């Protein structure tokens, strides 16, 4: 199936840059932005398959994991998240990371497909609590590139860290540019 995903991406004109360096990190959070369209999900699945990154899982709103298609989202590597409750998701995911030798998840730091002024911070606190790197990844629709950047490690200056991460994504064009970060 890897060859098929690679062929589809090639036909669509997309390329992946920097994904090979991910193999050196046994655990990480991959943050992908800008997230402006539902098309980001199938694009991400194609990229994950073509780059042999099947070990990278994703979080999704729990309504996606209900019948009739819930089984499909789980089979595609998803973990349901109940966003209606304050159920300390950050600590649950930290525990999940701590229980595994090799584990990675992908998250959208915007937390929505609409325009936002600032990223949500759950990904940051998960990375900090699990002592793992954050790997920024851009879906640049203008260049049809998926770029994996160098890892970012949390410091003791949360506000500056979030600003530094946000700045990496400024000016990158999503599928719907009016929602760009």
FITORDO-54058 format. One line per 8 residues: their letters; for each residue x, y, z of C-alpha. Coordinates in Angstrom, 1 decimal. Each point is the difference from the previous one (the first is absolute). Example, Ala and Ser with C-alpha at 12.3 -4.5 7.8 and 13.67 -1.06 7.14 Angstrom:
as) 12.3,-4.5,7.8 ~ 1.4,3.4,-0.7
//
This chain:
xxxxxxxx) 0.0,0.0,0.0 ~ 3.0,2.3,0.5 ~ 0.6,0.1,-3.8 ~ -3.7,0.9,-0.6 ~ 0.1,2.9,2.5 ~ 3.2,1.2,-1.5 ~ -1.5,-0.2,-3.5 ~ -3.1,1.9,1.0
xxxxxxxx) 2.1,2.8,1.6 ~ 2.2,0.2,-3.1 ~ -3.1,0.3,-2.2 ~ -1.3,2.7,2.3 ~ 3.4,1.8,-0.2 ~ 0.8,-0.3,3.8 ~ 3.4,-0.8,1.4 ~ 1.3,-0.7,3.6
xxxxxxxx) 3.1,1.6,1.3 ~ 1.9,-1.0,3.1 ~ -2.0,-3.0,1.1 ~ 3.0,-2.4,0.2 ~ 1.3,1.8,3.1 ~ -3.0,-1.1,2.0 ~ 1.3,-3.5,0.3 ~ 2.7,1.2,2.5
xxxxxxxx) -2.7,1.0,2.5 ~ -1.8,-2.8,1.8 ~ -2.6,2.3,1.4 ~ -1.3,3.4,-1.2 ~ -3.0,2.2,-0.7 ~ -0.4,1.0,-3.6 ~ -1.9,3.3,-0.3 ~ -1.4,0.6,-3.4
xxxxxxxx) -1.2,3.5,-1.1 ~ -1.6,1.8,-1.6 ~ -3.1,-2.2,0.5 ~ -2.6,1.8,-2.2 ~ -1.9,-2.8,-1.7 ~ -1.4,-3.5,0.4 ~ 2.3,-1.0,-2.9 ~ 2.9,0.3,2.4
xxxxxxxx) -1.0,-3.4,1.5 ~ 0.2,-2.1,-3.2 ~ 3.1,1.8,-1.1 ~ 1.6,-0.8,3.4 ~ -1.0,-3.7,-0.4 ~ 1.6,-0.1,-3.4 ~ 3.2,1.7,1.3 ~ 0.2,-2.3,3.0
xxxxxxxx) -0.3,-3.1,-2.2 ~ 2.4,1.2,-2.7 ~ 2.6,0.9,2.6 ~ -0.4,-3.2,2.1 ~ -1.1,1.9,3.0 ~ -2.9,-2.4,1.0 ~ 1.2,0.1,3.6 ~ -1.2,3.7,0.1
xxxxxxxx) -3.5,0.0,1.4 ~ -2.5,2.8,0.2 ~ -2.6,1.4,2.4 ~ -3.5,0.8,-1.2 ~ -3.3,1.2,1.4 ~ -1.8,-2.9,1.6 ~ -3.0,0.4,-2.3 ~ 2.1,-1.3,-2.9
xxxxxxxx) 0.5,-3.3,1.8 ~ -3.7,-0.9,0.4 ~ -1.9,-2.3,-2.4 ~ -0.2,-0.4,-2.8 ~ 3.6,1.1,-0.9 ~ 1.6,-0.1,3.4 ~ 1.8,-3.3,-0.8 ~ 1.6,1.6,-3.0
xxxxxxxx) 1.5,3.0,1.9 ~ 1.4,-2.4,2.6 ~ 1.5,-2.2,-2.7 ~ 1.6,3.1,-1.5 ~ 1.8,0.6,3.2 ~ -2.3,2.3,1.9 ~ -0.6,0.6,3.6 ~ -3.3,1.6,1.0
xxxxxxxx) 0.0,3.1,2.2 ~ -3.1,1.3,1.8 ~ 0.4,3.7,-0.2 ~ -3.3,0.7,1.8 ~ 1.4,-1.1,3.4 ~ 2.9,1.3,2.0 ~ 1.5,-3.5,0.4 ~ 3.6,1.0,0.2
xxxxxxxx) 0.9,-1.2,-3.4 ~ 3.5,1.3,0.3 ~ 0.9,-2.3,2.9 ~ -1.7,-2.9,-1.7 ~ 2.2,0.4,-3.1 ~ 3.1,0.5,2.0 ~ -0.7,-3.3,1.7 ~ -0.5,-1.6,-3.4
xxxxxxxx) 3.4,1.3,-1.2 ~ 1.6,-1.2,3.2 ~ -1.4,-3.5,-0.5 ~ 1.5,-0.5,-3.4 ~ 3.5,-0.4,-1.3 ~ -0.8,1.5,-3.4 ~ -3.0,2.3,-0.5 ~ -0.9,3.1,-1.9
xxxxxxxx) -3.2,1.9,-0.5 ~ -0.9,2.8,-2.4 ~ -2.1,2.9,1.1 ~ -1.3,3.2,-1.5 ~ 1.2,2.9,2.3 ~ -2.8,2.2,-1.1 ~ -2.6,-2.5,1.3 ~ -2.4,0.9,-2.9
xxxxxxxx) -0.1,0.6,-3.7 ~ -0.9,3.6,0.5 ~ 2.2,3.1,0.4 ~ 1.5,0.4,3.4 ~ 2.2,2.6,1.6 ~ 2.1,-2.4,2.1 ~ 0.6,-3.7,0.2 ~ -1.6,-2.1,2.7
xxxxxxxx) 2.6,-1.2,2.5 ~ -0.9,-3.6,0.7 ~ 2.6,-1.4,-2.4 ~ 2.6,2.1,1.8 ~ -0.9,-1.2,3.5 ~ -0.1,-3.6,-1.2 ~ 3.5,0.3,-1.5 ~ 1.3,1.8,3.1
xxxxxxxx) -1.5,-2.6,2.4 ~ 1.2,-3.0,-2.0 ~ 3.4,1.7,-0.6 ~ -0.2,-0.6,-3.8 ~ 0.6,2.3,-2.9 ~ -2.6,1.8,-2.1 ~ 0.6,-0.4,-3.7 ~ -1.7,2.8,-2.0
xxxxxxxx) -1.3,-1.1,-3.4 ~ -1.4,2.4,-2.6 ~ -2.6,-0.8,-2.6 ~ 0.9,2.6,-2.5 ~ -2.7,-0.1,-2.7 ~ 1.6,2.8,-2.0 ~ 3.1,-2.1,-0.6 ~ -1.7,-3.4,0.4
xxxxxxxx) 2.6,-0.9,2.7 ~ -0.2,-1.8,3.2 ~ 3.0,1.3,2.0 ~ 1.2,-1.6,3.2 ~ 2.1,2.4,2.0 ~ 2.7,-0.5,2.7 ~ -1.3,-1.1,3.4 ~ -0.9,2.6,2.6
xxxxxxxx) 0.6,-0.7,3.6 ~ -2.0,1.8,2.7 ~ 1.8,2.4,2.4 ~ -1.1,1.6,3.2 ~ -1.4,3.0,-2.0 ~ -3.4,-1.3,-1.2 ~ -1.1,3.4,-1.4 ~ 3.1,0.4,-2.1
xxxxxxxx) 0.0,-3.6,-1.1 ~ -3.5,0.2,-1.3 ~ 0.8,3.3,-1.8 ~ 3.1,-1.6,-1.6 ~ -2.1,-3.0,-1.2 ~ -2.8,2.2,-1.4 ~ 2.5,2.1,-1.9 ~ 1.3,-3.1,-1.9
xxxxxxxx) -3.5,-0.2,-1.6 ~ -0.6,3.6,-0.9 ~ -0.4,0.6,-3.7 ~ -0.6,-3.7,-0.9 ~ -3.0,-0.4,-2.3 ~ -2.6,-2.6,1.0 ~ -2.7,-1.4,-2.3 ~ -2.3,2.9,0.9
xxxxx) 2.4,3.0,0.3 ~ -2.6,2.2,1.7 ~ 0.4,-2.2,3.1 ~ 3.8,0.0,0.0 ~ 1.7,0.6,3.3
//
